[in-house]
């Protein structure tokens, strides 16, 4: 999915040794940037869990391939899901939710 040159460059900063882990870490980081650069998503979602701890506060001690997000305001989730698709589908591909 990601060109090998990009993976090799990211590997210089990542703690992972396997290319597939480095690629997944790059995908997770890009997804986080895409999500939280969108004003509505940044206002309505919180990033939490182990990946959040290791990306924001602690040195990574384990490999993680997911992003835990929660809606911070009660209410319908449709607009948030649409905004997520708008930000992520162009480079991840369209997936049904």
Steps between C-alpha positions, in 0.01 A plus 500: 500500500773748596812536283806327644696828503243649740516194725880509504498868594239451776699203631776743599264657758289195589599246761374204298730277299249321277396694190133405537498644853672816379244533220209455742651755738526747213135435408389552863694826526367633171145405597536689828626809319214480249238449770612770740569759230125495424337756736175307550681174568747667735208650695298179515752219544752406768800276436549255786641161590842344476586646162418848631729450799789385283450762229456794737653429841722193531770334295348217296540164673258304288383495142145623441300502182177665607372842597250526786266794449197600705234759432526763773151648464187284522290486190476348154828380350404529131667835432819388673511177300444692177784738586728204580423347162558836331848526654612136479340353187711697249817320607375184675231416249127489547382262770146442621426608856 
